[in-house]
């Protein structure tokens, strides 16, 4: 390469160097077409570990429904339990508030809100503050150690007909104002 061409390349690279840092921040991910992807809401990253219909007659599934008041635990004909297991990561050094507002929707505009779970339920996703460099569920917790779900339970009572109106879409609404959100299509 000639000296002149080498000088031209060097000057182009030198001019571009300050601009290289402009796009260095990872692009935020606000939607995903499948579970397992990381979604950015506020300063936190959310991952849907798994979602599935629950069977209250199954031993494991019965544990997920632990502590529900009798009235809330009753299903009407045409209803079923649907579980979404969520893991949250805080990569910052400071505690950050986690989302507590979730919506589940189908293609027919049926929208479901979570059924509140008692704090005594060891699988319940309760939100709160995620410690710096920490996770929800916290390391060593029952929900985190359960390898089949590895996340906190967000529980929905939905119409069984919604399984015909797929894909189901989960919306995570952040706790801050203005409200940040992300969506993911769930595998059913």
C-alpha positions in Angstrom: 0.0 0.0 0.0 1.3 3.4 -0.9 2.2 6.0 1.7 -0.5 8.3 0.4 -3.2 5.6 0.6 -1.9 4.5 4.1 -2.1 8.1 5.3 -5.7 8.3 3.9 -6.7 5.1 5.7 -5.1 6.3 8.9 -6.9 9.7 8.8 -10.3 8.1 8.1 -9.8 5.7 11.1 -8.7 8.6 13.3 -11.8 10.6 12.3 -14.1 7.6 12.9 -12.6 6.7 16.4 -14.6 9.2 18.4 -17.8 8.0 16.7 -17.1 4.4 17.5 -18.2 4.8 21.1 -21.6 6.3 20.1 -23.2 3.0 19.4 -21.4 0.9 22.0 -24.3 0.6 24.4 -26.2 -2.7 23.8 -29.5 -2.1 22.1 -32.5 -2.6 24.4 -34.8 -5.5 23.6 -38.4 -4.7 24.1 -40.1 -7.7 22.4 -39.5 -11.3 21.7 -41.2 -14.0 19.7 -40.4 -16.7 22.2 -39.6 -17.4 25.8 -36.0 -17.4 27.0 -35.1 -14.1 25.4 -33.9 -11.2 27.7 -36.2 -8.2 27.7 -35.2 -4.8 29.0 -37.6 -2.9 31.2 -36.1 0.1 33.0 -32.7 -0.8 34.4 -33.5 -4.5 34.7 -33.5 -7.6 32.3 -36.5 -10.0 32.4 -36.4 -13.5 31.1 -39.5 -15.7 30.9 -38.1 -19.1 31.9 -41.2 -21.1 31.1 -45.0 -20.7 30.9 -47.6 -23.5 31.1 -51.0 -24.5 32.1 -51.2 -25.7 35.7 -53.1 -28.8 36.9 -54.2 -28.5 40.5 -54.4 -32.3 40.8 -50.7 -32.7 40.0 -48.4 -32.7 43.1 -45.9 -30.2 41.8 -48.6 -27.9 40.4 -50.5 -27.9 43.7 -47.5 -26.5 45.4 -47.5 -23.5 43.0 -51.1 -22.7 44.2 -50.1 -22.9 47.9 -51.8 -20.3 50.1 -54.4 -19.1 47.7 -57.6 -18.1 49.5 -60.4 -20.6 48.9 -62.5 -18.2 46.9 -59.6 -17.2 44.6 -58.6 -20.9 44.2 -61.9 -21.8 42.6 -62.1 -22.1 38.9 -65.3 -21.6 37.0 -66.2 -23.9 34.1 -64.1 -22.9 31.1 -61.2 -21.5 33.2 -57.8 -22.8 33.9 -54.6 -21.8 35.7 -51.7 -20.4 33.6 -48.3 -19.9 35.1 -45.5 -17.7 33.9 -42.1 -18.1 35.6 -40.1 -14.9 35.5 -36.4 -14.3 36.3 -35.1 -10.7 36.7 -31.5 -9.6 36.6 -30.0 -6.3 37.9 -26.6 -5.7 36.2 -26.2 -2.3 37.9 -24.5 -1.7 41.2 -27.5 -0.1 42.8 -30.9 -1.7 43.8 -33.6 -1.2 41.2 -37.4 -1.6 41.5 -38.9 -4.6 39.7 -42.1 -4.7 37.7 -45.2 -5.7 39.5 -47.7 -5.1 36.6 -48.1 -7.9 34.1 -50.8 -8.4 31.5 -51.6 -11.6 29.5 -53.5 -11.3 26.3 -54.7 -13.4 23.4 -55.6 -12.6 19.8 -59.2 -11.9 20.6 -58.4 -9.0 23.0 -59.0 -11.0 26.1 -56.7 -9.5 28.7 -55.9 -11.1 32.1 -54.2 -9.7 35.2 -52.3 -11.8 37.7 -53.9 -13.5 40.6 -52.2 -12.2 43.8 -50.2 -14.9 45.5 -49.5 -14.7 49.3 -46.0 -13.9 50.4 -45.9 -17.3 52.1 -46.0 -19.0 48.7 -42.2 -19.8 48.1 -42.7 -19.6 44.3 -44.6 -16.3 44.1 -43.1 -13.4 42.1 -43.6 -10.4 44.4 -41.5 -7.7 42.7 -39.8 -5.4 45.1 -36.2 -4.1 44.8 -33.6 -6.2 43.1 -30.2 -5.7 44.8 -27.3 -4.4 42.8 -25.8 -7.3 40.8 -28.7 -9.5 42.1 -31.6 -11.4 40.8 -35.3 -12.2 41.4 -35.9 -14.8 42.6 -32.9 -14.4 44.9 -30.1 -16.8 44.7 -30.7 -19.8 47.0 -34.5 -19.3 47.2 -36.9 -22.2 46.6 -38.1 -20.6 43.3 -34.5 -20.1 42.1 -33.4 -23.6 43.1 -36.4 -25.3 41.4 -34.6 -26.3 38.2 -37.9 -27.0 36.4 -38.9 -23.4 36.6 -36.0 -21.2 37.9 -38.2 -18.2 38.2 -40.8 -16.5 40.3 -44.5 -17.4 39.6 -46.8 -14.9 38.0 -50.2 -16.7 38.1 -53.2 -16.1 35.8 -56.7 -17.5 35.8 -57.7 -17.6 32.1 -60.4 -18.9 29.8 -59.4 -22.2 28.3 -60.7 -20.8 24.9 -57.7 -18.4 25.0 -55.4 -21.4 24.1 -57.3 -21.4 20.7 -56.5 -17.7 20.4 -52.8 -17.9 20.2 -50.2 -16.6 20.5 -50.6 -15.5 24.0 -48.6 -12.4 24.7 -47.2 -11.3 28.1 -46.7 -7.6 28.7 -44.3 -6.5 31.4 -45.0 -2.9 32.6 -42.2 -1.2 34.5 -42.7 0.5 37.8 -41.3 3.9 36.7 -43.1 6.9 35.2 -43.2 7.2 32.3 -44.0 3.5 32.2 -41.5 1.3 30.3 -42.8 -2.0 28.9 -41.7 -5.1 27.0 -43.7 -8.0 25.4 -43.1 -11.6 24.7 -45.1 -14.3 22.9 -45.5 -17.3 25.1 -45.1 -21.0 24.1 -48.3 -22.8 24.8 
